[in-house]
Amino acid sequence: MSREAILAIATDVRAFLEPVWREWHLVRGGEMPSIASENTCGRSSLFLQRALIDAGFAADWVSGVPSPDHPDDPVGFFDGEIWRSHAWVQCEDLIVDITADQFGDRPVTVVSLHDDRYQQGLRDPALPEFVVARTEAVAAIWPRWIAARNCVILWHG
């Protein structure tokens, strides 16, 4: 039952975030990439973690960033050719990833913690100002998520 509930939340979060990604890209002064989730994994995963916790699940934000000195070290997400910097959520015994499509995978991925494509790094390598920006970006859209969820609950009555 938990896997299905986690997948449902991840799918809802992904649908909610898709229009938000355009905002995030525009705020950063960039053009909209061909794959909207590109370069949003940190913020998206932090938002997903918060949504899962809000739904009663234990969830951790996780990232992996290959070292420039050792780009072949297995850290991050393996796209079949190279290891890529990436962030995702660990929830129960699952990896939950709503931005793996930027690497050619499914838009919403829920797999075992032992999936060989994912390897957690030792720490979050982001500079403190980027960690703050990520946290503020999630806090800024959280009220919209709550309002959207309340509308769904009222509509389904």
Secondary structure, 3 states (H helix, E strand, C coil): CHHHHHHHHHHHHHHHHHHHHHHHHHHCCCCCCCCCCCCCHHHHHHHHHHHHHHCCCCEEEEEECCECCECCCCCEEECCCCEECEEEEEECCEEEECCHHHHCCCCCEEEECCCCCEECCCCCCCCHHHHHHHHHHHHHHHHHHHHHHHHHHHHHC
